[in-house]
Amino acid sequence: MKPQKNYREMGCRECLGGAGLHFDFSMAFQPIVSLSRREVFAYEALARGPAGEPAAEVFKHVDESTRYRFDQACRVKAIELASRLKMPTYLSINFMPNAVYRPELCIRTTLEAAETYGFPIDRIVFEITEGEQVDDRAHLRDIVRHYQKRGFLTAIDDFGAGYSGLNLLADVRTDLVKLDMALVRNVHEDAGRRAIIRGVSLMCADLGMKLIAEGVETREELACLAGLGIDLFQGYLLARPAFQALPVVHWGD
């Protein structure tokens, strides 16, 4: 895979300022919680406009010419904000696989940011986004292995939708798997969805992966998924994303 023409290593302060992007953005945070422990497992960093505008307003500026710089800037902004907010949990950062050409180089800015802002690298999770297809699965597998060796956790996002299917799970062994919200929606009323999720849960357990149900919006969904053996949850029922802040969790009782 050939690097972009504008690819170069950047320092974390340069990334924090959005060097070369010609647009600004910030982050909101949404918790991923452990229901059994009633505690936050991680906060996912979600791109937002500089005044809290939706992610779509940010991503309309991202294309092949800006993908690498945006990916690097997201990491640094998330780490800087997490440190400023004194985040006591894992920080989950989405990364764009097609923006990573040499993982040993692309990770340097992340390591520098973690050191600069005093955020432990063993509390960082990298989520593989499903919005773009990755044809070179061997390259993606190398990225995940390299990140894991450096002490990061890794996750497959939106499993069951887009390009995040069984083939990806077979090729790339992450630490976490996030169920797509389309599988979660009204699961308590759909025996087919329950059967699929039960099978995925057993498969992840056999592979040593933790399963996260995202997009949980009702108490019925939460109770049903907990009954299927899932313990990690994310969704509006528990907390909506908070702009540049850590939201309060509502446990759905």
DOMAR-261560 format. One line per 10 residues: their letters; for each residue x, y, z of C-alpha. Coordinates in Angstrom, 2 decimals. Layout:
A	X,Y,Z; ...
END
This chain:
MKPQKNYREM	0.00,0.00,0.00; 1.55,3.27,-1.07; 1.49,6.28,1.25; -0.33,9.47,0.33; 1.72,12.19,-1.29; 1.30,14.44,1.73; 2.20,11.72,4.25; 4.83,12.73,6.79; 5.39,12.22,10.47; 3.93,15.04,12.58
GCRECLGGAG	4.41,16.06,16.18; 1.51,15.90,18.60; 1.27,19.68,19.07; 1.17,20.13,15.32; -1.65,17.56,15.13; -3.50,19.20,18.02; -3.60,22.41,16.02; -4.94,20.59,12.95; -1.92,21.36,10.80; -2.70,21.04,7.10
LHFDFSMAFQ	-6.40,20.30,7.57; -7.86,23.77,6.90; -10.79,22.96,9.19; -11.17,22.68,12.95; -12.91,20.08,15.08; -13.14,18.80,18.64; -14.46,15.75,20.49; -17.45,14.52,22.44; -17.29,11.50,24.74; -19.78,8.67,25.23
PIVSLSRREV	-19.30,5.98,27.89; -19.08,2.23,27.44; -20.22,0.71,30.72; -19.99,-2.59,32.55; -23.50,-3.38,33.75; -22.46,-5.98,36.33; -19.91,-3.67,37.92; -21.99,-0.51,37.38; -18.94,1.37,36.28; -17.61,3.01,33.14
FAYEALARGP	-15.24,0.76,31.20; -14.24,3.33,28.58; -15.22,6.59,26.94; -15.36,6.68,23.15; -14.05,9.88,21.53; -16.40,11.10,18.79; -15.51,13.83,16.32; -17.56,17.02,16.54; -17.33,20.49,15.07; -15.53,23.19,17.06
AGEPAAEVFK	-18.84,24.32,18.57; -20.27,20.82,18.95; -21.64,20.43,15.43; -22.52,16.83,14.36; -19.83,14.49,13.10; -21.20,14.73,9.54; -20.15,18.38,9.45; -16.59,17.32,10.19; -16.37,14.29,7.91; -17.54,16.21,4.86
HVDESTRYRF	-14.07,17.81,4.91; -12.23,14.48,5.08; -11.04,12.93,1.83; -7.98,11.10,0.54; -5.87,14.26,0.73; -6.70,14.90,4.42; -7.34,11.38,5.78; -3.90,10.85,7.32; -3.69,14.27,8.99; -7.25,13.94,10.27
DQACRVKAIE	-6.59,10.48,11.69; -3.48,11.72,13.50; -5.21,14.87,14.76; -8.14,12.81,16.13; -5.78,10.73,18.23; -4.00,13.73,19.69; -7.15,15.76,20.37; -8.78,12.78,22.07; -5.76,12.13,24.29; -5.31,15.81,25.18
LASRLKMPTY	-8.98,16.19,26.13; -9.04,12.90,28.06; -6.06,14.06,30.07; -7.58,17.49,30.67; -10.83,15.87,31.88; -8.86,13.48,34.10; -10.48,10.48,32.45; -9.99,7.51,34.85; -10.96,4.77,32.38; -9.99,3.48,28.95
LSINFMPNAV	-10.12,6.00,26.11; -11.50,4.55,22.87; -10.31,6.20,19.65; -11.60,5.37,16.18; -8.91,4.99,13.56; -9.13,4.84,9.79; -7.23,1.76,8.57; -6.55,3.26,5.16; -4.78,6.17,6.86; -2.18,3.90,8.44
YRPELCIRTT	0.65,3.03,6.08; 3.45,2.05,8.44; 2.06,1.40,11.93; 5.44,1.82,13.61; 5.61,5.39,12.24; 1.94,6.34,12.49; 1.85,5.36,16.16; 4.70,7.68,17.14; 2.47,10.75,17.34; 0.08,8.84,19.61
LEAAETYGFP	2.92,7.78,21.89; 4.24,11.34,21.98; 0.79,12.69,22.84; 0.32,10.14,25.61; 3.65,11.15,27.11; 3.10,14.89,26.62; -0.34,14.91,28.24; 0.33,12.17,30.80; -2.24,9.62,29.61; -1.26,5.94,30.07
IDRIVFEITE	-0.93,4.06,26.78; -2.33,0.91,28.40; -5.65,2.77,28.79; -6.05,3.48,25.05; -8.31,1.43,22.78; -8.15,1.74,18.99; -11.41,0.97,17.18; -11.33,-0.09,13.53; -14.03,1.93,11.80; -16.20,0.13,9.25
GEQVDDRAHL	-16.85,3.10,7.00; -14.19,2.21,4.46; -13.27,-1.13,2.97; -9.81,-2.50,3.64; -8.73,-4.79,0.82; -5.34,-5.60,2.36; -6.36,-7.70,5.36; -2.75,-8.72,6.01; -1.85,-5.05,6.42; -4.74,-4.50,8.82
RDIVRHYQKR	-3.72,-7.59,10.80; -0.19,-6.18,11.06; -1.56,-2.86,12.33; -3.60,-4.58,15.04; -0.71,-6.80,16.11; 1.67,-3.85,16.27; -0.76,-1.82,18.38; -1.32,-4.74,20.73; 2.43,-5.26,21.14; 2.76,-1.58,22.12
GFLTAIDDFG	0.21,-2.07,24.90; -2.95,-0.73,23.25; -6.27,-2.57,23.19; -8.01,-2.91,19.82; -11.64,-3.25,18.76; -13.73,-3.96,15.68; -16.49,-1.37,15.47; -20.02,-1.96,14.10; -19.63,-5.72,13.80; -22.34,-7.13,11.56
AGYSGLNLLA	-22.62,-4.08,9.30; -20.69,-2.68,6.36; -17.31,-4.37,6.00; -17.16,-5.65,9.60; -18.20,-9.27,9.14; -17.07,-12.78,9.95; -14.21,-12.67,7.44; -12.75,-9.63,9.18; -13.14,-11.30,12.57; -11.40,-14.43,11.27
DVRTDLVKLD	-8.46,-12.44,9.89; -8.05,-9.78,12.58; -8.09,-10.81,16.25; -8.92,-7.73,18.27; -9.47,-7.53,22.02; -13.01,-6.17,21.72; -15.90,-6.47,19.27; -18.73,-3.92,19.09; -22.09,-5.20,17.87; -23.70,-2.95,15.30
MALVRNVHED	-26.75,-1.12,16.61; -28.90,-2.56,13.80; -28.57,-5.97,15.49; -29.34,-4.46,18.89; -32.47,-2.54,17.88; -35.63,-4.19,19.30; -33.67,-7.40,19.96; -36.17,-8.35,22.67; -38.85,-8.67,19.98; -36.79,-10.54,17.38
AGRRAIIRGV	-35.83,-14.19,17.90; -33.54,-14.11,14.85; -31.46,-11.25,16.22; -31.25,-12.96,19.60; -29.98,-16.16,17.97; -27.34,-14.26,16.00; -26.16,-12.30,19.05; -26.08,-15.44,21.20; -23.87,-17.10,18.57; -21.57,-14.06,18.28
SLMCADLGMK	-21.30,-13.92,22.08; -20.22,-17.56,22.28; -17.80,-17.12,19.38; -16.17,-14.06,20.97; -15.84,-15.91,24.26; -14.07,-18.79,22.49; -11.73,-16.29,20.79; -10.98,-14.42,24.03; -12.71,-11.24,22.86; -15.05,-9.05,24.88
LIAEGVETRE	-18.36,-8.17,23.24; -19.88,-4.67,23.45; -23.48,-3.88,22.49; -23.72,-0.36,21.12; -26.80,1.70,20.33; -28.83,0.51,23.32; -31.86,2.79,23.66; -34.45,0.96,25.78; -34.58,-0.93,29.07; -36.00,-3.92,27.22
ELACLAGLGI	-32.99,-4.07,24.89; -30.60,-3.77,27.81; -32.27,-6.53,29.82; -32.46,-8.86,26.83; -28.81,-8.39,25.89; -27.70,-8.85,29.50; -29.66,-12.10,29.49; -27.64,-13.19,26.45; -24.45,-12.81,28.47; -23.30,-9.34,27.38
DLFQGYLLAR	-21.89,-7.07,30.08; -20.50,-4.06,28.16; -22.97,-1.54,26.75; -23.08,1.81,24.99; -26.10,3.84,23.95; -28.49,6.72,24.57; -30.29,4.82,27.35; -27.11,5.02,29.40; -25.69,8.36,28.26; -25.62,10.58,25.21
PAFQALPVVH	-22.27,11.94,24.02; -21.16,15.04,25.93; -19.18,17.71,24.11; -15.73,18.10,25.64; -17.04,16.50,28.84; -17.62,13.14,30.55; -21.39,12.53,30.78; -23.26,11.13,33.75; -24.39,7.53,33.27; -28.07,6.63,33.72
WGD	-28.19,2.93,34.50; -31.59,2.19,33.00; -33.15,1.08,36.29
END
